[in-house]
Amino acid sequence: MRFEPRPFTGPVPFRCLYCLDCCRGRHIYLTLDDIERIARAGYDPEEFVTFSIEGNKIRFVLAVREWDLGCVFHDPETGKCRIHDVNPIICRIYPFMVSRKPLGVEGERPFHYKGQELWLYYDESCPGINAEEPEVEITPEEIAELGLEFERKFERTDMEGLARLMDELER
């Protein structure tokens, strides 16, 4: 399943149906806060952090299982996440997306939030969007806030910060 963007302009009912698709075959970017939160929950960063080189930056991503490219914390039998209570910001955003520029999708329009101009989308291929008996209703404001938080923390995530964090965790 690939992201099929649709403009996200108002509240959307959502319920995770544990379809297993969102946790497979994707780069799940990590911030230093994500790594610390997961590590403090009892997981060794050496077991879940991998690297991606993008341009002149090193990015941290969640490790995947080789046999199905699923996230190492994803239980393929139940579809549930073993670290849901401490999961990365990017996981809390999905199946939504925050962009600084339009994607060229029909009906998109800028969303103004805290002085920022953003474009918000949801993944139309996610079966939990507009599901019967939704668990929650997600608002554009919630996703914009998470998107801005991710952006701030992601930009501050670097090798030096990871080295400091690893030193702290070893103490």
N, C-alpha and C positions, 0 to 999 in steps of 0.2 A: 504494500500500500504506500503510495506517495501522497504528499500533502496536496490536496485539491482546494485551493483558497477560495473562500467566499467572504464578501465584506461582512464584518461584525460590527453592526451599528446599534444594536439594542440587546437587552437581556436574552440569553439563550438557555433553554432547559438542557440539563446534562445529567447523564448517569453512566458511569463506566460499566461497560458490558464485558470487560475482560476478554476482548477479542484477540489479544496477543500481538496485534500488529504494531502498536505505537512503540513498543520496547525492543523492536528488532530492526537491524539494518540501518540505524540512524546514529549520527554523532550526538551524544548527549554531553554538551559542554558543561564543564564544572568551574565554579568559582572557588576561591580559597575558602570561603565560608561554607560552601557545600562540602568540600573535602573535610574540613574540620568537624562539621556536624555529623557526617557519616562515621568518621574515625572515632569520635567521642561516643558514638552508639555501639562501639566495639568492633569495628571493621578496620583492617589494616590497609592503609592507602596503597601499599605495594601490591595488593590484591585487586584493587578496583580502579586505580588511576592509570591511564595510558596517555600518550602524547600525540598531538597532531601538529605538523608544521604548516603554517599558513602564511605565505609571504615571508616576512622577517620575524614572525611571532611564533612562539610555541604555545599551543593551546592544550588544556587538559580536558580529557574526555573519559567517560565511564568505559571500563573494559567490557568486552563482549565475549560470549562463548564462541569458540571456533565452529562448533557443529551446526549452529543455526543463526549466528550473528545476533543473538539475543543478549540483552543487558545481563551482566553477571548477577544482578539482584532480582531478576525477573524469574518467577516460578512458571515454567512452561506448562505445567499440569493445571494449575489453577488460574493462571493469567495475572496473578496478584504480585505486587511488589513487596519484597521482604524488608525494604527500608522506607515504606510509604510515609511514616511519621517524620522522617528526616530527609526526604528525597530532595534532589537538586531543584533549584528554582525553575530551570527549563522544563522539568517534568511537571511542575505545578502550572506552568503556562499552557502546555499542550492539552487539548487539540486546538489551541488558539495560537496566534502569531502576532507579534508587534513589529512593525517596520517603520523606518524613518522616511521611506519613500513609497509611492504607490507601485503596485505590481502590474497594473494594467488590467485589472479584473473589473468586469462590468458592475456598476453600482457602487464602486468604492468611493469614499470621500474621507477627507482628513478628520481625525478626532483630536480635539484640543483638550489637553490635560496638563495641569500644572505648568502652563506656559510653553508646553511642547506640542509640536504638530506631529501626530503619529497616524499610521494607517493600521487598522486592526482587521484581522481575518480569523476565520475558523476553518477547520479541515472538514469539508463536506463529506469526505469518505469515512469519517469517524462515525460508527454506528451509534455512539452515545450522544451525539448531537441531536436534539429534539426527540430523545428517546421517550417511549411510553414510561410512565411512572418515574419521572426524573428525580434524582436525589437532591440536586441543587439547581439554582438559576444563576448563571454566571453573567456578570455585567461587564461592559467595556471598561469601566473605571477599575475594576479589580484586575483585569488583564493588563491595562496600561500601567498600573502601579507595579505589578510584578515585572513587566517588561523593562521599566525604567530602573528598578532595583537590580535586575540581572545585568543591564548595560553598565551601570555604575560599578558593580562588583566584578564583572568580567574584565573591564578595562584595568582594574587594579590587580588582576591575577597574573603573576609572573613567576619565573624560576626562583628568584630571590625570596619571594613570599612563601613559596612552597618549601624551600630549604628552612626558613625560619619556623614555619608551621611544623615541619617534621621534627626539628629540634625540640620545640615545645611539647609535642606529643610524646617524645621519648623520655621526657623528664618525669 
